[in-house]
Amino acid sequence: MDLVLYGAPLSPFVRKAEVVLREKGLEGELEGRSFLVGDSFSIADLSVATQLINLELAIGTPHNDRWPNLAGLRERTKERSSVAANLAICRKILKQPVDLGL
């Protein structure tokens, strides 16, 4: 099966990264949990979620079905009032995803 992200075939490096994310990485860490560390939102959650939010802003929503736990973390973080306020400003600045030519 040829893996595709944002409509472009994945390079071998990105394929490896996807496997690590899905099978060994953060996706697995969130299995059955809402937060990466402990039972409440932490800097670890914010650090990961903001990167996912930035990717979404820049190039569009990733395939949530591949990383449902990370997608959930991203969405829960976007709902936080402090993040939502910042995100509203970011959306005014970046009105559409960036075409990376992929």
For each residue, the residues with C-beta under 8 A, 3 or more apart:
1:
2: 9 10
3: 9 10 14 15 18
4: 7 8 9 10
5: 8 10 14 18 62 63
6: 59 60 62 100 102
7: 4 102
8: 4 5 102
9: 2 3 4
10: 2 3 4 5 14 15 18
11: 14 15
12: 15 16
13: 16 17
14: 3 5 10 11 17 18
15: 3 10 11 12 18 19
16: 12 13 19 20
17: 13 14 20 21
18: 3 5 10 14 15 21 22 66
19: 15 16 22 23 24
20: 16 17 23 24 25
21: 17 18 24 25 26 27 67 70
22: 18 19 25 27 28 66 67
23: 19 20 27 28
24: 19 20 21 28
25: 20 21 22 28 29
26: 21 29 30 36 48 69 70
27: 21 22 23 30 31 67 68 69 70
28: 22 23 24 25 31 69
29: 25 26 33 36
30: 26 27 33 34 36 69 70 72 73
31: 27 28 69
32:
33: 29 30 36 69
34: 30 39 72 73 76
35: 38 39 40 41 42 44 45 73
36: 26 29 30 33 42 44 45 48 73
37: 42 44 45
38: 35 42
39: 34 35
40: 35
41: 35 45 46 77 80
42: 35 36 37 38 45 46
43: 46 47
44: 35 36 37 47 48
45: 35 36 37 41 42 48 49 73 77
46: 41 42 43 49 50 77 83
47: 43 44 50 51
48: 26 36 44 45 51 52 70 73
49: 45 46 52 53 73 74 76 77 78 83
50: 46 47 53 54 77 83
51: 47 48 54 55
52: 48 49 55 56 62 70 71 73 74
53: 49 50 56 57 74 77 78 83 87
54: 50 51 57 58
55: 51 52 58 59 62
56: 52 53 59 60 61 62 74
57: 53 54 87 90 91 94 97
58: 54 55 94 97 98
59: 6 55 56 97 98 100
60: 6 56 97
61: 56 64
62: 5 6 52 55 56 66 67 71
63: 5 66 67
64: 61 67 68 71
65: 68
66: 18 22 62 63
67: 21 22 27 62 63 64 70 71
68: 27 64 65 71 72
69: 26 27 28 30 31 33 72 73
70: 21 26 27 30 48 52 67 73 74
71: 52 62 64 67 68 74 75
72: 30 34 68 69 75 76
73: 30 34 35 36 45 48 49 52 69 70 76 77
74: 49 52 53 56 70 71 77 78
75: 71 72 78 79
76: 34 49 72 73 79 80
77: 41 45 46 49 50 53 73 74 80 83
78: 49 53 74 75 83 84 87
79: 75 76 83 84
80: 41 76 77 83 84
81: 84 85
82: 85 86
83: 46 49 50 53 77 78 79 80 86 87
84: 78 79 80 81 87 88
85: 81 82 88 89
86: 82 83 89 90
87: 53 57 78 83 84 90 91
88: 84 85 91 92
89: 85 86 92 93
90: 57 86 87 93 94
91: 57 87 88 94 95
92: 88 89 95
93: 89 90
94: 57 58 90 91 98
95: 91 92
96:
97: 57 58 59 60
98: 58 59 94
99:
100: 6 59
101:
102: 6 7 8
